[in-house]
Amino acid sequence: MRVYRTHIHTNRERASLPARNLRCLSGLVQRDSRQYRLCSEMRIAVVGTGISGLGAAWLLAPRHDVHVFERESRVGGHTHTHRVDGPHGSVALDSGFIVYNEETYPLLTKLLAALGVRSQPIDMSFSFECERCRLVYSGLGLGGVLADPRNAVRPGFLKFLASIQRFHAAGRRSGATRDAPTLRDFVAKAGSEVLGRHYAYPLASALWSTGIPSVERFPADMFVDFFRRHRLFQLRGRLQWLSIPGGSSTYVRAMLGRLEERVHTGFPVRSVVRREASCRLHFADGTSQEFDRVILATHADEALAILQKPSDAERELLGAWRYATNETWVHSDPAFLPSRAAAYASWNYHVSDCRNPSPVTTMTYNLNRLQRLDPATPRLVTLNPSRPPNRVHDRVTYTHPVYTVASAATRSSISALNGERGTYFCGAYLGFGFHEDGFQSAVEAAEQLGATLE
């Protein structure tokens, strides 16, 4: 069932889309030591309909002739709302983008305000359970810490809590990651092996949807920067998180109102051929269209795959990225929540054996808390479950960028390519990997093409 309103063009309609004349202004604008010619109207293709693609198209549409191409039949990327039947009507369940906050998502907050999209305050909490260690706890106050009452008399657990405090203090200090390039190095420097297995690695794995073996190689400076920005190294003064009533796809529908019939779904781009003053997109059905500029709002590996004759820089920078695949189940099976009800949190991480963790993220989002839904029926989203849940509502596959020291180092260089050969790159991977980062990359690309977020 579609949760958006758009027109899906037929092949004949697509082939006859107008290529409007360019009326370029005579002036040049200077930005970041580079010159960009601004045109009163250009024909621009956007590939991808996640927050980056839709965001760029929405910003550019009032000024340019923009067309957005999406290989899937659905618009929104990781903004994905599922409608399921409930006792009092249908219920909107989010399985991708769910939460944000106003402090560290300023551009997204501004966009949602412009779209007239409401928000609601929600609880953000984390739980962890290891079957092998018979350990379960959550960050929901003393009751969550002592979700298993035996925690109070376990010397090892009390030492573990003290190590978290020391880890937080180390993260707040200047030069925290000196001589510690990876998260594993930082944990060894500022924590302990147990702290890594029972706290730092699962939390990072949950945040970036990447398995623990990979997240151990996460860039330490990026981890510390993110935790500082989001006040995760402190117990007091935490950020107030928000979700969107009626599901996050509410904002997608609002954005499509401006784009009208410019979004073309179920239409994969096979290749992008760039010429001196234009680029031609070749599609899976054998047709092609010419544009003045192209915005690749896809994963890095997908962008590289469709670029015909990429430059050496594009090949090197985009080729540094790989992605984690996450099988995602929307369901109502409470067996995937922690074994102790007092530990039920918004994000619930589970491992069978912390000494031999799964190569993929294994966690459950509690939508009852994250979307303020009726607690009478569990509404859950589980990534990579060990068995198929009962009472399944939907199943989807998402891919998330895997950050390493090498891949993270390419981000600013990829952004610096924007404008070369009429090509622009957008995506959350160019920042921390979250919704704000995706929209920020869209805003930056749109600004180079003469559009701004008012």
C-alpha positions as CSV (number, residue, x, y, z in Angstrom):
1,M,0.0,0.0,0.0
2,R,1.5,3.4,-1.0
3,V,1.8,6.0,1.6
4,Y,2.5,8.8,-0.8
5,R,0.8,10.5,-3.7
6,T,2.7,10.8,-7.0
7,H,2.2,10.1,-10.7
8,I,4.0,7.1,-12.2
9,H,4.8,8.0,-15.8
10,T,4.6,5.5,-18.6
11,N,7.6,4.9,-20.8
12,R,6.1,7.0,-23.5
13,E,5.4,9.8,-21.1
14,R,8.9,9.7,-19.8
15,A,10.4,9.8,-23.3
16,S,8.5,13.0,-24.1
17,L,9.3,14.9,-20.9
18,P,10.2,18.5,-21.9
19,A,13.8,19.6,-22.2
20,R,13.4,23.3,-21.6
21,N,15.7,26.0,-23.0
22,L,18.4,27.4,-20.7
23,R,18.4,31.0,-19.9
24,C,21.7,31.5,-18.0
25,L,22.4,34.6,-16.0
26,S,25.5,36.5,-17.1
27,G,27.0,36.6,-13.6
28,L,29.0,34.1,-11.6
29,V,28.8,33.4,-7.9
30,Q,31.9,32.7,-5.9
31,R,31.6,30.0,-3.3
32,D,34.4,28.2,-1.5
33,S,37.0,29.4,-4.0
34,R,35.1,27.9,-6.9
35,Q,32.8,29.5,-9.4
36,Y,29.4,28.2,-10.3
37,R,27.3,29.6,-13.1
38,L,23.7,30.1,-12.0
39,C,21.0,29.6,-14.6
40,S,17.5,30.9,-14.4
41,E,16.4,27.4,-15.3
42,M,18.2,24.2,-15.8
43,R,17.0,20.6,-16.4
44,I,18.2,18.6,-13.4
45,A,18.0,14.9,-12.8
46,V,18.0,13.6,-9.2
47,V,18.6,9.8,-8.7
48,G,17.2,8.5,-5.5
49,T,14.2,9.5,-3.3
50,G,15.7,9.3,0.2
51,I,15.9,12.5,2.3
52,S,18.9,13.6,0.2
53,G,17.2,13.1,-3.2
54,L,13.8,14.4,-2.2
55,G,15.4,17.2,-0.2
56,A,17.5,18.4,-3.2
57,A,14.6,18.1,-5.6
58,W,12.2,20.0,-3.2
59,L,14.7,22.8,-2.8
60,L,15.4,23.1,-6.5
61,A,11.9,22.6,-7.9
62,P,10.8,26.3,-7.7
63,R,13.8,27.4,-9.7
64,H,14.6,24.5,-12.1
65,D,13.0,21.8,-14.2
66,V,13.7,18.9,-11.8
67,H,13.0,15.2,-12.4
68,V,13.5,12.5,-9.7
69,F,14.1,8.9,-10.6
70,E,13.6,6.0,-8.2
71,R,14.2,2.4,-9.0
72,E,11.8,1.1,-6.3
73,S,8.0,1.5,-6.5
74,R,8.1,3.3,-3.2
75,V,9.3,6.9,-2.5
76,G,11.2,7.7,0.7
77,G,14.3,5.6,1.0
78,H,14.9,4.9,4.7
79,T,11.8,6.9,5.5
80,H,9.4,4.0,5.5
81,T,6.0,3.9,7.2
82,H,3.9,0.7,7.3
83,R,0.1,0.7,7.8
84,V,-1.1,-2.2,9.9
85,D,-4.6,-3.0,11.3
86,G,-5.2,-2.2,14.9
87,P,-8.1,-2.5,17.3
88,H,-9.1,1.1,16.6
89,G,-8.2,1.4,13.0
90,S,-4.9,1.4,11.1
91,V,-1.6,2.1,12.9
92,A,1.5,3.7,11.3
93,L,4.7,1.9,12.1
94,D,8.1,3.3,11.1
95,S,10.9,0.9,10.3
96,G,13.7,3.3,9.1
97,F,13.9,6.9,10.1
98,I,12.0,7.3,13.4
99,V,13.5,10.0,15.6
100,Y,15.2,13.3,15.6
101,N,15.9,16.2,17.9
102,E,15.9,20.0,17.3
103,E,19.5,20.7,18.5
104,T,21.5,18.3,16.3
105,Y,19.0,18.2,13.4
106,P,18.5,22.0,12.8
107,L,18.1,21.8,9.0
108,L,15.6,18.9,9.3
109,T,13.7,20.8,12.0
110,K,13.5,23.8,9.7
111,L,12.3,21.6,6.8
112,L,9.6,20.0,8.9
113,A,8.4,23.4,10.1
114,A,8.2,24.6,6.5
115,L,6.1,21.6,5.6
116,G,3.8,22.0,8.6
117,V,4.7,18.6,10.0
118,R,4.1,18.2,13.7
119,S,6.3,16.3,16.2
120,Q,5.9,14.7,19.6
121,P,8.4,14.1,22.5
122,I,9.4,10.5,23.0
123,D,11.7,8.5,25.2
124,M,15.1,7.4,23.9
125,S,16.6,4.6,26.0
126,F,18.9,1.7,25.4
127,S,19.0,-1.9,26.8
128,F,21.6,-4.7,26.4
129,E,21.3,-8.4,27.0
130,C,24.0,-11.1,26.7
131,E,22.7,-14.7,27.1
132,R,26.1,-16.1,27.7
133,C,26.9,-13.7,30.5
134,R,23.3,-13.8,31.8
135,L,23.5,-10.0,31.8
136,V,20.6,-7.6,31.2
137,Y,20.3,-3.9,31.9
138,S,18.9,-0.7,30.5
139,G,19.4,3.0,31.0
140,L,15.9,3.6,32.4
141,G,17.1,4.8,35.8
142,L,17.8,2.6,38.7
143,G,15.0,0.2,37.8
144,G,16.5,-0.4,34.4
145,V,20.1,-0.8,35.7
146,L,18.7,-3.4,38.2
147,A,16.2,-4.9,35.8
148,D,17.8,-8.2,37.0
149,P,18.0,-7.7,40.8
150,R,21.1,-9.9,40.9
151,N,23.0,-7.0,39.3
152,A,23.1,-5.2,42.7
153,V,25.2,-7.9,44.3
154,R,27.5,-8.8,41.4
155,P,31.0,-7.2,41.9
156,G,31.7,-7.5,38.2
157,F,28.6,-5.5,37.3
158,L,29.4,-2.7,39.8
159,K,32.9,-2.5,38.3
160,F,31.3,-2.3,34.9
161,L,29.1,0.6,35.9
162,A,32.2,2.4,37.2
163,S,34.0,1.8,34.0
164,I,31.2,3.5,32.0
165,Q,31.7,6.6,34.1
166,R,35.4,6.6,33.4
167,F,34.8,6.0,29.7
168,H,32.4,9.0,29.6
169,A,34.9,11.2,31.4
170,A,37.6,10.1,29.0
171,G,35.4,11.0,26.0
172,R,34.8,14.5,27.3
173,R,38.5,15.3,27.7
174,S,40.4,17.1,25.0
175,G,42.6,14.9,22.9
176,A,40.5,11.8,23.8
177,T,41.3,9.9,20.7
178,R,45.0,10.7,20.4
179,D,46.9,7.6,19.5
180,A,43.5,5.8,19.2
181,P,42.4,5.7,15.5
182,T,39.6,3.1,15.9
183,L,36.8,2.6,18.4
184,R,38.6,-0.6,19.6
185,D,41.7,1.4,20.2
186,F,39.7,4.0,22.2
187,V,38.0,1.4,24.3
188,A,41.4,-0.2,25.1
189,K,42.7,3.2,26.1
190,A,39.7,4.6,28.0
191,G,37.7,1.5,29.1
192,S,38.1,-2.2,29.2
193,E,37.3,-5.3,27.2
194,V,34.1,-5.9,29.2
195,L,33.0,-2.3,28.7
196,G,33.5,-2.7,25.0
197,R,31.5,-6.0,24.8
198,H,28.7,-4.9,27.1
199,Y,28.4,-1.2,26.3
200,A,30.5,0.7,23.7
201,Y,30.4,-1.8,20.8
202,P,26.6,-2.7,21.1
203,L,25.7,1.0,21.4
204,A,27.8,1.9,18.4
205,S,26.4,-1.1,16.5
206,A,22.9,0.0,17.3
207,L,23.5,3.6,16.2
208,W,25.1,2.8,12.9
209,S,23.3,-0.5,12.1
210,T,26.7,-2.2,11.6
211,G,27.7,-5.5,13.2
212,I,30.1,-5.4,16.2
213,P,33.1,-6.9,14.4
214,S,32.9,-4.0,11.9
215,V,32.0,-1.3,14.4
216,E,35.2,-2.1,16.3
217,R,37.0,-0.5,13.4
218,F,34.8,2.6,13.5
219,P,36.8,5.9,13.5
220,A,37.3,6.8,17.1
221,D,37.3,10.6,16.5
222,M,34.0,10.4,14.7
223,F,32.5,8.3,17.5
224,V,33.7,10.8,20.2
225,D,32.5,13.8,18.1
226,F,29.0,12.2,17.7
227,F,28.7,11.3,21.4
228,R,29.7,14.8,22.4
229,R,27.3,16.5,20.0
230,H,24.5,14.3,21.2
231,R,25.4,14.6,24.9
232,L,25.9,10.8,25.2
233,F,28.9,11.2,27.4
234,Q,26.8,12.7,30.2
235,L,24.0,11.4,32.3
236,R,22.2,14.7,32.9
237,G,21.0,17.3,30.4
238,R,20.3,14.7,27.7
239,L,18.6,15.8,24.4
240,Q,14.8,15.6,24.0
241,W,14.1,13.3,21.1
242,L,11.0,13.6,18.9
243,S,9.1,11.5,16.4
244,I,6.4,12.3,13.9
245,P,2.8,11.5,14.7
246,G,1.2,9.3,12.0
247,G,4.6,8.1,10.8
248,S,7.7,9.7,9.3
249,S,6.3,9.3,5.8
250,T,4.1,12.3,6.7
251,Y,6.9,14.6,5.6
252,V,7.5,12.7,2.4
253,R,3.8,13.2,1.4
254,A,4.2,16.9,2.2
255,M,7.3,17.2,0.0
256,L,5.7,15.5,-2.9
257,G,3.0,18.2,-3.0
258,R,5.6,20.6,-4.4
259,L,7.2,18.0,-6.8
260,E,3.8,17.1,-8.3
261,E,4.5,14.8,-11.3
262,R,8.3,15.2,-11.3
263,V,8.9,11.9,-9.4
264,H,9.2,8.8,-11.5
265,T,9.1,5.5,-9.5
266,G,10.0,2.0,-10.6
267,F,12.5,3.5,-13.1
268,P,16.1,2.4,-12.5
269,V,19.0,4.4,-13.9
270,R,21.4,2.1,-15.6
271,S,24.1,4.6,-16.5
272,V,25.0,8.3,-16.5
273,V,27.0,9.5,-19.5
274,R,28.5,12.9,-19.1
275,R,29.4,15.3,-21.9
276,E,31.0,18.7,-21.9
277,A,27.9,20.7,-21.2
278,S,25.3,18.0,-20.4
279,C,24.7,14.5,-19.2
280,R,22.5,11.7,-20.5
281,L,20.7,9.2,-18.2
282,H,20.1,5.7,-19.7
283,F,17.3,3.8,-18.1
284,A,16.5,0.1,-17.6
285,D,13.7,0.1,-20.2
286,G,16.2,1.2,-23.0
287,T,15.2,4.9,-23.1
288,S,17.4,7.8,-22.2
289,Q,17.0,11.5,-21.4
290,E,19.4,14.5,-21.5
291,F,19.9,16.9,-18.5
292,D,22.1,19.8,-17.7
293,R,23.0,18.5,-14.3
294,V,22.6,15.3,-12.3
295,I,22.5,14.8,-8.6
296,L,23.3,11.3,-7.4
297,A,21.5,10.9,-4.1
298,T,22.3,7.2,-3.7
299,H,24.8,5.1,-1.7
300,A,28.4,5.7,-2.8
301,D,28.7,2.2,-4.4
302,E,25.5,2.7,-6.3
303,A,26.7,6.1,-7.6
304,L,30.0,4.6,-8.8
305,A,28.2,1.7,-10.5
306,I,26.1,4.0,-12.7
307,L,28.7,6.5,-13.6
308,Q,30.1,5.7,-17.1
309,K,33.8,6.6,-17.2
310,P,34.2,7.8,-13.6
311,S,37.2,9.9,-13.0
312,D,40.2,8.5,-11.0
313,A,39.1,10.6,-8.0
314,E,35.5,9.3,-8.2
315,R,36.6,5.7,-8.5
316,E,39.0,6.0,-5.6
317,L,36.7,8.0,-3.2
318,L,33.4,6.3,-3.9
319,G,35.1,2.9,-4.1
320,A,36.2,3.2,-0.5
321,W,32.7,2.5,0.8
322,R,31.0,-0.8,1.6
323,Y,27.6,-1.4,3.1
324,A,26.0,-3.6,5.7
325,T,22.8,-5.4,4.8
326,N,20.1,-5.5,7.5
327,E,17.0,-7.8,7.2
328,T,14.3,-5.8,9.0
329,W,11.1,-7.3,10.3
330,V,8.1,-5.3,11.5
331,H,6.2,-7.4,13.9
332,S,4.3,-7.8,17.2
333,D,6.3,-10.7,18.8
334,P,7.3,-9.6,22.4
335,A,9.8,-12.5,22.6
336,F,12.3,-10.1,21.0
337,L,12.2,-7.7,23.9
338,P,14.6,-8.2,26.9
339,S,14.0,-11.2,29.2
340,R,13.2,-8.8,32.1
341,A,10.3,-6.4,31.5
342,A,12.0,-3.7,33.7
343,A,14.7,-3.5,30.9
344,Y,12.2,-2.8,28.1
345,A,13.7,0.3,26.4
346,S,13.3,2.1,23.1
347,W,16.4,0.4,21.6
348,N,17.1,-3.2,22.7
349,Y,20.3,-4.9,21.8
350,H,20.7,-8.6,22.1
351,V,23.7,-11.0,21.7
352,S,23.9,-14.7,22.3
353,D,27.6,-14.6,23.1
354,C,29.4,-11.2,23.5
355,R,32.7,-13.0,23.0
356,N,31.6,-14.2,19.6
357,P,29.2,-11.5,18.3
358,S,27.1,-11.8,15.1
359,P,28.6,-10.0,12.1
360,V,25.3,-8.1,11.8
361,T,23.4,-5.8,14.1
362,T,20.9,-7.7,16.3
363,M,18.5,-5.4,18.0
364,T,14.8,-4.5,18.4
365,Y,13.2,-1.0,18.2
366,N,10.2,-0.6,20.6
367,L,7.8,1.5,18.6
368,N,5.4,1.7,21.5
369,R,7.9,3.9,23.1
370,L,9.4,5.6,20.1
371,Q,6.1,6.5,18.5
372,R,3.9,6.7,21.6
373,L,1.6,3.9,20.5
374,D,-0.9,2.0,22.6
375,P,1.1,-0.4,24.8
376,A,-1.7,-3.0,24.7
377,T,-0.2,-4.5,21.5
378,P,3.6,-4.7,21.0
379,R,4.8,-2.9,17.9
380,L,8.4,-3.8,17.2
381,V,11.0,-3.6,14.5
382,T,13.9,-6.2,14.7
383,L,17.1,-6.1,12.7
384,N,18.5,-9.5,11.7
385,P,16.5,-11.7,14.1
386,S,17.9,-15.2,15.0
387,R,14.5,-16.7,13.9
388,P,11.5,-15.3,12.1
389,P,9.2,-13.4,14.5
390,N,5.6,-14.3,15.0
391,R,2.9,-11.9,14.0
392,V,4.8,-10.4,11.2
393,H,3.5,-7.2,9.5
394,D,6.2,-6.6,6.9
395,R,9.7,-7.4,6.0
396,V,12.2,-5.2,4.2
397,T,15.9,-5.0,3.5
398,Y,18.0,-1.9,4.2
399,T,21.7,-1.2,3.6
400,H,23.7,1.1,5.8
401,P,27.2,2.6,5.3
402,V,30.1,1.0,7.1
403,Y,32.4,3.6,8.5
404,T,36.1,2.9,8.7
405,V,39.0,5.3,9.1
406,A,39.6,5.0,5.3
407,S,36.0,5.5,4.2
408,A,35.3,8.4,6.6
409,A,38.3,10.2,5.3
410,T,36.8,10.5,1.9
411,R,33.7,12.4,2.9
412,S,34.9,16.0,2.4
413,S,36.7,15.0,-0.8
414,I,33.6,13.6,-2.3
415,S,31.6,16.7,-1.4
416,A,34.4,18.8,-3.0
417,L,33.7,17.0,-6.3
418,N,30.3,18.6,-6.6
419,G,29.9,20.6,-9.8
420,E,32.6,18.8,-11.7
421,R,31.3,17.4,-15.0
422,G,27.8,18.5,-14.0
423,T,27.6,15.9,-11.2
424,Y,26.7,16.3,-7.6
425,F,26.8,13.8,-4.8
426,C,24.4,13.7,-1.9
427,G,23.9,11.2,0.9
428,A,23.8,10.7,4.7
429,Y,27.1,8.8,4.3
430,L,28.8,12.2,3.8
431,G,28.2,13.0,7.4
432,F,27.4,10.8,10.4
433,G,25.0,8.7,8.4
434,F,21.7,10.1,9.8
435,H,18.8,12.0,8.4
436,E,20.2,15.5,9.2
437,D,23.4,14.6,7.3
438,G,21.4,13.4,4.3
439,F,19.4,16.7,4.2
440,Q,22.5,18.8,4.9
441,S,24.2,17.3,1.8
442,A,21.0,18.1,-0.2
443,V,21.1,21.7,1.0
444,E,24.7,22.1,0.1
445,A,24.2,20.8,-3.4
446,A,21.1,22.9,-3.9
447,E,23.0,26.0,-2.8
448,Q,25.6,25.4,-5.5
449,L,22.7,25.4,-8.0
450,G,21.2,28.6,-6.8
451,A,18.5,27.4,-4.3
452,T,18.4,27.9,-0.5
453,L,16.3,26.6,2.4
454,E,14.3,29.7,3.4
